Amino acid sequence: MTYFVYLPHLLLFTVGTLLGLQISYRWHSEPFALKKIEPIPLALAIIGGVLTVFYVPLGLLFIGFVIGMRPGYGFYESIIGILLAVILWVVI
């Protein structure tokens, strides 16, 4: 019965990664990643990082969205969001 405690976490992270993959294919038609930080995934990663500290399943949805983007996209944004979550967790 205790296994179901983490089910919302897993489901929302999976939904986030699938949404991120689908939307990133619509946003980017080029097959390679440009070396720039995009504002929308960065904002989603920061929101996910903050929400992970307070309500983990919803934060994992946003973090999963950015992590699930096409290979090469969303890497820097994911690192920033995860680092922000760790910093907030240590401070709070």
A tleap script that builds the chain and sets N, CA, C and O, in Angstrom:
source leaprc.protein.ff14SB
mol = sequence {
  NMET THR TYR PHE VAL TYR LEU PRO HIE LEU
  LEU LEU PHE THR VAL GLY THR LEU LEU GLY
  LEU GLN ILE SER TYR ARG TRP HIE SER GLU
  PRO PHE ALA LEU LYS LYS ILE GLU PRO ILE
  PRO LEU ALA LEU ALA ILE ILE GLY GLY VAL
  LEU THR VAL PHE TYR VAL PRO LEU GLY LEU
  LEU PHE ILE GLY PHE VAL ILE GLY MET ARG
  PRO GLY TYR GLY PHE TYR GLU SER ILE ILE
  GLY ILE LEU LEU ALA VAL ILE LEU TRP VAL
  VAL CILE
}
set mol.1.N position { 0.813 -1.199 0.000 }
set mol.1.CA position { 0.000 0.000 0.000 }
set mol.1.C position { 0.856 1.263 0.000 }
set mol.1.O position { 0.436 2.295 -0.525 }
set mol.2.N position { 2.050 1.191 0.583 }
set mol.2.CA position { 2.889 2.382 0.631 }
set mol.2.C position { 3.467 2.731 -0.735 }
set mol.2.O position { 3.982 3.835 -0.913 }
set mol.3.N position { 3.397 1.828 -1.697 }
set mol.3.CA position { 3.907 2.117 -3.029 }
set mol.3.C position { 3.065 3.174 -3.729 }
set mol.3.O position { 3.566 3.877 -4.607 }
set mol.4.N position { 1.805 3.297 -3.360 }
set mol.4.CA position { 0.922 4.250 -4.021 }
set mol.4.C position { 1.176 5.690 -3.595 }
set mol.4.O position { 0.609 6.615 -4.176 }
set mol.5.N position { 2.008 5.887 -2.604 }
set mol.5.CA position { 2.332 7.247 -2.162 }
set mol.5.C position { 3.061 7.995 -3.272 }
set mol.5.O position { 2.837 9.192 -3.454 }
set mol.6.N position { 3.921 7.317 -4.009 }
set mol.6.CA position { 4.715 7.959 -5.047 }
set mol.6.C position { 4.074 7.902 -6.429 }
set mol.6.O position { 4.672 8.358 -7.403 }
set mol.7.N position { 2.881 7.355 -6.530 }
set mol.7.CA position { 2.217 7.251 -7.821 }
set mol.7.C position { 1.924 8.619 -8.445 }
set mol.7.O position { 2.176 8.787 -9.638 }
set mol.8.N position { 1.403 9.612 -7.701 }
set mol.8.CA position { 1.195 10.929 -8.329 }
set mol.8.C position { 2.504 11.561 -8.803 }
set mol.8.O position { 2.523 12.237 -9.832 }
set mol.9.N position { 3.587 11.350 -8.073 }
set mol.9.CA position { 4.872 11.886 -8.481 }
set mol.9.C position { 5.289 11.303 -9.828 }
set mol.9.O position { 5.673 12.033 -10.742 }
set mol.10.N position { 5.209 9.999 -9.936 }
set mol.10.CA position { 5.613 9.314 -11.156 }
set mol.10.C position { 4.706 9.669 -12.331 }
set mol.10.O position { 5.185 9.915 -13.438 }
set mol.11.N position { 3.411 9.695 -12.088 }
set mol.11.CA position { 2.472 10.009 -13.164 }
set mol.11.C position { 2.645 11.427 -13.679 }
set mol.11.O position { 2.671 11.642 -14.891 }
set mol.12.N position { 2.763 12.394 -12.786 }
set mol.12.CA position { 2.902 13.776 -13.233 }
set mol.12.C position { 4.251 14.028 -13.897 }
set mol.12.O position { 4.328 14.816 -14.840 }
set mol.13.N position { 5.307 13.385 -13.435 }
set mol.13.CA position { 6.597 13.525 -14.107 }
set mol.13.C position { 6.533 12.927 -15.511 }
set mol.13.O position { 7.069 13.505 -16.456 }
set mol.14.N position { 5.882 11.774 -15.652 }
set mol.14.CA position { 5.751 11.134 -16.957 }
set mol.14.C position { 4.910 11.987 -17.899 }
set mol.14.O position { 5.265 12.157 -19.065 }
set mol.15.N position { 3.806 12.521 -17.406 }
set mol.15.CA position { 2.973 13.403 -18.231 }
set mol.15.C position { 3.767 14.642 -18.642 }
set mol.15.O position { 3.669 15.084 -19.787 }
set mol.16.N position { 4.546 15.201 -17.729 }
set mol.16.CA position { 5.368 16.367 -18.044 }
set mol.16.C position { 6.394 16.086 -19.126 }
set mol.16.O position { 6.583 16.900 -20.031 }
set mol.17.N position { 7.063 14.933 -19.041 }
set mol.17.CA position { 8.057 14.613 -20.063 }
set mol.17.C position { 7.413 14.388 -21.429 }
set mol.17.O position { 7.960 14.802 -22.451 }
set mol.18.N position { 6.263 13.738 -21.449 }
set mol.18.CA position { 5.578 13.520 -22.721 }
set mol.18.C position { 5.082 14.830 -23.326 }
set mol.18.O position { 5.188 15.035 -24.535 }
set mol.19.N position { 4.542 15.715 -22.492 }
set mol.19.CA position { 4.114 17.027 -22.991 }
set mol.19.C position { 5.304 17.844 -23.492 }
set mol.19.O position { 5.219 18.506 -24.527 }
set mol.20.N position { 6.397 17.794 -22.760 }
set mol.20.CA position { 7.585 18.518 -23.184 }
set mol.20.C position { 8.115 18.024 -24.516 }
set mol.20.O position { 8.541 18.823 -25.350 }
set mol.21.N position { 8.095 16.720 -24.724 }
set mol.21.CA position { 8.568 16.157 -25.988 }
set mol.21.C position { 7.667 16.580 -27.140 }
set mol.21.O position { 8.156 16.990 -28.192 }
set mol.22.N position { 6.366 16.486 -26.951 }
set mol.22.CA position { 5.429 16.846 -28.013 }
set mol.22.C position { 5.519 18.329 -28.370 }
set mol.22.O position { 5.542 18.692 -29.546 }
set mol.23.N position { 5.569 19.171 -27.360 }
set mol.23.CA position { 5.587 20.611 -27.621 }
set mol.23.C position { 6.926 21.048 -28.189 }
set mol.23.O position { 6.968 21.946 -29.030 }
set mol.24.N position { 8.020 20.439 -27.752 }
set mol.24.CA position { 9.313 20.834 -28.300 }
set mol.24.C position { 9.440 20.449 -29.768 }
set mol.24.O position { 10.140 21.133 -30.514 }
set mol.25.N position { 8.788 19.379 -30.205 }
set mol.25.CA position { 8.802 19.040 -31.624 }
set mol.25.C position { 8.015 20.065 -32.431 }
set mol.25.O position { 8.315 20.288 -33.604 }
set mol.26.N position { 7.027 20.682 -31.828 }
set mol.26.CA position { 6.275 21.730 -32.530 }
set mol.26.C position { 7.045 23.049 -32.545 }
set mol.26.O position { 6.971 23.798 -33.519 }
set mol.27.N position { 7.777 23.335 -31.481 }
set mol.27.CA position { 8.535 24.586 -31.394 }
set mol.27.C position { 9.764 24.581 -32.281 }
set mol.27.O position { 10.074 25.596 -32.906 }
set mol.28.N position { 10.472 23.462 -32.350 }
set mol.28.CA position { 11.773 23.410 -33.009 }
set mol.28.C position { 11.723 22.467 -34.197 }
set mol.28.O position { 11.449 21.276 -34.052 }
set mol.29.N position { 11.989 23.010 -35.361 }
set mol.29.CA position { 12.031 22.163 -36.550 }
set mol.29.C position { 13.463 21.752 -36.896 }
set mol.29.O position { 13.672 20.800 -37.647 }
set mol.30.N position { 14.453 22.473 -36.345 }
set mol.30.CA position { 15.840 22.133 -36.643 }
set mol.30.C position { 16.269 20.895 -35.855 }
set mol.30.O position { 15.821 20.699 -34.726 }
set mol.31.N position { 17.120 20.067 -36.431 }
set mol.31.CA position { 17.489 18.801 -35.777 }
set mol.31.C position { 18.572 18.920 -34.713 }
set mol.31.O position { 18.956 17.915 -34.115 }
set mol.32.N position { 19.063 20.110 -34.470 }
set mol.32.CA position { 20.142 20.271 -33.496 }
set mol.32.C position { 19.768 21.372 -32.508 }
set mol.32.O position { 18.914 22.215 -32.784 }
set mol.33.N position { 20.415 21.345 -31.374 }
set mol.33.CA position { 20.144 22.320 -30.326 }
set mol.33.C position { 21.027 23.543 -30.500 }
set mol.33.O position { 22.232 23.428 -30.722 }
set mol.34.N position { 20.427 24.692 -30.401 }
set mol.34.CA position { 21.186 25.930 -30.416 }
set mol.34.C position { 21.679 26.213 -29.001 }
set mol.34.O position { 20.996 25.888 -28.029 }
set mol.35.N position { 22.825 26.798 -28.884 }
set mol.35.CA position { 23.424 27.066 -27.568 }
set mol.35.C position { 22.863 28.356 -26.982 }
set mol.35.O position { 23.596 29.328 -26.804 }
set mol.36.N position { 21.586 28.369 -26.686 }
set mol.36.CA position { 20.981 29.532 -26.050 }
set mol.36.C position { 19.942 29.065 -25.037 }
set mol.36.O position { 19.417 27.955 -25.123 }
set mol.37.N position { 19.666 29.924 -24.094 }
set mol.37.CA position { 18.655 29.617 -23.079 }
set mol.37.C position { 17.344 30.246 -23.528 }
set mol.37.O position { 17.278 31.449 -23.781 }
set mol.38.N position { 16.317 29.438 -23.623 }
set mol.38.CA position { 15.013 29.914 -24.070 }
set mol.38.C position { 14.191 30.393 -22.878 }
set mol.38.O position { 14.258 29.785 -21.810 }
set mol.39.N position { 13.427 31.455 -23.031 }
set mol.39.CA position { 12.726 32.027 -21.871 }
set mol.39.C position { 11.560 31.188 -21.352 }
set mol.39.O position { 11.361 31.121 -20.139 }
set mol.40.N position { 10.793 30.554 -22.217 }
set mol.40.CA position { 9.620 29.796 -21.746 }
set mol.40.C position { 10.039 28.542 -20.984 }
set mol.40.O position { 9.540 28.328 -19.880 }
set mol.41.N position { 10.934 27.698 -21.518 }
set mol.41.CA position { 11.379 26.558 -20.708 }
set mol.41.C position { 12.115 26.975 -19.440 }
set mol.41.O position { 12.034 26.284 -18.424 }
set mol.42.N position { 12.831 28.097 -19.486 }
set mol.42.CA position { 13.504 28.575 -18.280 }
set mol.42.C position { 12.485 28.948 -17.212 }
set mol.42.O position { 12.659 28.620 -16.039 }
set mol.43.N position { 11.421 29.635 -17.623 }
set mol.43.CA position { 10.379 29.999 -16.667 }
set mol.43.C position { 9.691 28.761 -16.101 }
set mol.43.O position { 9.396 28.708 -14.907 }
set mol.44.N position { 9.436 27.771 -16.942 }
set mol.44.CA position { 8.811 26.533 -16.465 }
set mol.44.C position { 9.728 25.775 -15.515 }
set mol.44.O position { 9.265 25.185 -14.540 }
set mol.45.N position { 11.033 25.788 -15.798 }
set mol.45.CA position { 11.975 25.107 -14.917 }
set mol.45.C position { 12.072 25.812 -13.565 }
set mol.45.O position { 12.176 25.157 -12.528 }
set mol.46.N position { 12.038 27.137 -13.575 }
set mol.46.CA position { 12.089 27.886 -12.311 }
set mol.46.C position { 10.811 27.660 -11.515 }
set mol.46.O position { 10.863 27.461 -10.301 }
set mol.47.N position { 9.667 27.691 -12.188 }
set mol.47.CA position { 8.397 27.412 -11.501 }
set mol.47.C position { 8.414 25.995 -10.936 }
set mol.47.O position { 7.979 25.772 -9.807 }
set mol.48.N position { 8.913 25.042 -11.714 }
set mol.48.CA position { 9.003 23.663 -11.244 }
set mol.48.C position { 9.942 23.520 -10.070 }
set mol.48.O position { 9.670 22.757 -9.143 }
set mol.49.N position { 11.052 24.253 -10.101 }
set mol.49.CA position { 11.990 24.202 -8.986 }
set mol.49.C position { 11.399 24.736 -7.704 }
set mol.49.O position { 11.607 24.168 -6.632 }
set mol.50.N position { 10.661 25.829 -7.810 }
set mol.50.CA position { 10.021 26.407 -6.621 }
set mol.50.C position { 8.901 25.503 -6.123 }
set mol.50.O position { 8.775 25.281 -4.919 }
set mol.51.N position { 8.089 24.981 -7.035 }
set mol.51.CA position { 6.979 24.129 -6.627 }
set mol.51.C position { 7.442 22.787 -6.065 }
set mol.51.O position { 6.747 22.190 -5.243 }
set mol.52.N position { 8.599 22.311 -6.496 }
set mol.52.CA position { 9.106 21.040 -5.983 }
set mol.52.C position { 9.365 21.111 -4.487 }
set mol.52.O position { 9.232 20.113 -3.780 }
set mol.53.N position { 9.732 22.283 -4.012 }
set mol.53.CA position { 9.989 22.450 -2.581 }
set mol.53.C position { 8.685 22.400 -1.789 }
set mol.53.O position { 8.653 21.870 -0.678 }
set mol.54.N position { 7.614 22.947 -2.355 }
set mol.54.CA position { 6.356 23.054 -1.616 }
set mol.54.C position { 5.373 21.932 -1.925 }
set mol.54.O position { 4.729 21.411 -1.014 }
set mol.55.N position { 5.245 21.550 -3.195 }
set mol.55.CA position { 4.335 20.465 -3.575 }
set mol.55.C position { 5.012 19.667 -4.692 }
set mol.55.O position { 4.971 20.060 -5.858 }
set mol.56.N position { 5.620 18.570 -4.335 }
set mol.56.CA position { 6.517 17.825 -5.218 }
set mol.56.C position { 5.852 17.353 -6.514 }
set mol.56.O position { 6.447 17.540 -7.574 }
set mol.57.N position { 4.656 16.754 -6.498 }
set mol.57.CA position { 4.117 16.254 -7.771 }
set mol.57.C position { 3.920 17.341 -8.831 }
set mol.57.O position { 4.213 17.117 -10.005 }
set mol.58.N position { 3.434 18.499 -8.432 }
set mol.58.CA position { 3.224 19.572 -9.404 }
set mol.58.C position { 4.551 20.149 -9.882 }
set mol.58.O position { 4.687 20.516 -11.049 }
set mol.59.N position { 5.521 20.228 -8.991 }
set mol.59.CA position { 6.849 20.672 -9.403 }
set mol.59.C position { 7.491 19.716 -10.376 }
set mol.59.O position { 8.162 20.144 -11.315 }
set mol.60.N position { 7.294 18.411 -10.166 }
set mol.60.CA position { 7.845 17.417 -11.082 }
set mol.60.C position { 7.195 17.478 -12.456 }
set mol.60.O position { 7.821 17.121 -13.454 }
set mol.61.N position { 5.946 17.926 -12.517 }
set mol.61.CA position { 5.285 18.107 -13.809 }
set mol.61.C position { 6.027 19.152 -14.630 }
set mol.61.O position { 6.308 18.937 -15.809 }
set mol.62.N position { 6.344 20.283 -14.008 }
set mol.62.CA position { 7.035 21.352 -14.730 }
set mol.62.C position { 8.483 20.984 -15.037 }
set mol.62.O position { 8.965 21.240 -16.141 }
set mol.63.N position { 9.175 20.389 -14.079 }
set mol.63.CA position { 10.548 19.958 -14.327 }
set mol.63.C position { 10.577 18.879 -15.407 }
set mol.63.O position { 11.454 18.883 -16.271 }
set mol.64.N position { 9.623 17.961 -15.355 }
set mol.64.CA position { 9.550 16.913 -16.372 }
set mol.64.C position { 9.273 17.470 -17.760 }
set mol.64.O position { 9.737 16.920 -18.758 }
set mol.65.N position { 8.512 18.566 -17.824 }
set mol.65.CA position { 8.242 19.202 -19.113 }
set mol.65.C position { 9.543 19.655 -19.763 }
set mol.65.O position { 9.763 19.435 -20.954 }
set mol.66.N position { 10.392 20.283 -18.979 }
set mol.66.CA position { 11.642 20.799 -19.538 }
set mol.66.C position { 12.640 19.665 -19.795 }
set mol.66.O position { 13.345 19.682 -20.804 }
set mol.67.N position { 12.706 18.692 -18.903 }
set mol.67.CA position { 13.624 17.566 -19.092 }
set mol.67.C position { 13.203 16.723 -20.297 }
set mol.67.O position { 14.055 16.153 -20.978 }
set mol.68.N position { 11.920 16.640 -20.561 }
set mol.68.CA position { 11.423 15.798 -21.642 }
set mol.68.C position { 11.512 16.403 -23.023 }
set mol.68.O position { 11.080 15.780 -23.993 }
set mol.69.N position { 12.060 17.602 -23.143 }
set mol.69.CA position { 12.169 18.213 -24.462 }
set mol.69.C position { 13.132 17.409 -25.338 }
set mol.69.O position { 13.846 16.536 -24.845 }
set mol.70.N position { 13.145 17.704 -26.618 }
set mol.70.CA position { 14.014 16.992 -27.562 }
set mol.70.C position { 15.444 16.974 -27.064 }
set mol.70.O position { 15.854 17.866 -26.321 }
set mol.71.N position { 16.213 15.964 -27.466 }
set mol.71.CA position { 17.613 15.889 -27.021 }
set mol.71.C position { 18.387 17.155 -27.389 }
set mol.71.O position { 18.399 17.590 -28.540 }
set mol.72.N position { 19.023 17.723 -26.386 }
set mol.72.CA position { 19.791 18.944 -26.577 }
set mol.72.C position { 19.041 20.197 -26.202 }
set mol.72.O position { 19.661 21.228 -25.942 }
set mol.73.N position { 17.736 20.142 -26.168 }
set mol.73.CA position { 16.933 21.300 -25.808 }
set mol.73.C position { 16.548 21.212 -24.337 }
set mol.73.O position { 16.256 20.127 -23.835 }
set mol.74.N position { 16.546 22.319 -23.663 }
set mol.74.CA position { 16.113 22.368 -22.274 }
set mol.74.C position { 17.146 21.899 -21.268 }
set mol.74.O position { 16.823 21.747 -20.090 }
set mol.75.N position { 18.392 21.662 -21.700 }
set mol.75.CA position { 19.413 21.159 -20.784 }
set mol.75.C position { 19.781 22.207 -19.743 }
set mol.75.O position { 19.746 21.940 -18.542 }
set mol.76.N position { 20.132 23.389 -20.205 }
set mol.76.CA position { 20.525 24.447 -19.270 }
set mol.76.C position { 19.356 24.882 -18.397 }
set mol.76.O position { 19.535 25.189 -17.218 }
set mol.77.N position { 18.171 24.909 -18.971 }
set mol.77.CA position { 16.986 25.294 -18.202 }
set mol.77.C position { 16.706 24.290 -17.101 }
set mol.77.O position { 16.341 24.667 -15.988 }
set mol.78.N position { 16.878 22.996 -17.411 }
set mol.78.CA position { 16.657 21.959 -16.402 }
set mol.78.C position { 17.651 22.082 -15.255 }
set mol.78.O position { 17.279 21.952 -14.088 }
set mol.79.N position { 18.910 22.331 -15.584 }
set mol.79.CA position { 19.937 22.478 -14.553 }
set mol.79.C position { 19.618 23.659 -13.650 }
set mol.79.O position { 19.751 23.557 -12.430 }
set mol.80.N position { 19.202 24.772 -14.227 }
set mol.80.CA position { 18.868 25.963 -13.436 }
set mol.80.C position { 17.691 25.674 -12.515 }
set mol.80.O position { 17.733 26.038 -11.340 }
set mol.81.N position { 16.641 25.026 -13.020 }
set mol.81.CA position { 15.471 24.713 -12.200 }
set mol.81.C position { 15.782 23.754 -11.074 }
set mol.81.O position { 15.300 23.936 -9.955 }
set mol.82.N position { 16.577 22.736 -11.348 }
set mol.82.CA position { 16.928 21.756 -10.313 }
set mol.82.C position { 17.836 22.385 -9.264 }
set mol.82.O position { 17.674 22.129 -8.071 }
set mol.83.N position { 18.793 23.209 -9.699 }
set mol.83.CA position { 19.652 23.901 -8.726 }
set mol.83.C position { 18.854 24.847 -7.841 }
set mol.83.O position { 19.120 24.957 -6.644 }
set mol.84.N position { 17.877 25.530 -8.428 }
set mol.84.CA position { 17.022 26.410 -7.626 }
set mol.84.C position { 16.232 25.616 -6.601 }
set mol.84.O position { 16.074 26.062 -5.464 }
set mol.85.N position { 15.732 24.443 -6.982 }
set mol.85.CA position { 14.998 23.598 -6.037 }
set mol.85.C position { 15.894 23.150 -4.890 }
set mol.85.O position { 15.468 23.147 -3.735 }
set mol.86.N position { 17.125 22.772 -5.196 }
set mol.86.CA position { 18.060 22.334 -4.148 }
set mol.86.C position { 18.404 23.491 -3.232 }
set mol.86.O position { 18.446 23.318 -2.014 }
set mol.87.N position { 18.650 24.662 -3.787 }
set mol.87.CA position { 18.975 25.834 -2.965 }
set mol.87.C position { 17.811 26.195 -2.054 }
set mol.87.O position { 18.015 26.458 -0.869 }
set mol.88.N position { 16.594 26.213 -2.588 }
set mol.88.CA position { 15.420 26.510 -1.760 }
set mol.88.C position { 15.210 25.451 -0.686 }
set mol.88.O position { 14.833 25.773 0.441 }
set mol.89.N position { 15.448 24.201 -1.026 }
set mol.89.CA position { 15.267 23.128 -0.052 }
set mol.89.C position { 16.254 23.281 1.101 }
set mol.89.O position { 15.897 23.056 2.258 }
set mol.90.N position { 17.498 23.663 0.792 }
set mol.90.CA position { 18.500 23.852 1.827 }
set mol.90.C position { 18.168 25.074 2.692 }
set mol.90.O position { 18.334 25.036 3.911 }
set mol.91.N position { 17.707 26.140 2.069 }
set mol.91.CA position { 17.390 27.371 2.804 }
set mol.91.C position { 16.159 27.184 3.682 }
set mol.91.O position { 16.136 27.637 4.827 }
set mol.92.N position { 15.151 26.527 3.158 }
set mol.92.CA position { 13.913 26.350 3.929 }
set mol.92.C position { 14.064 25.131 4.783 }
set mol.92.O position { 13.146 24.778 5.523 }
savepdb mol mol.pdb
quit
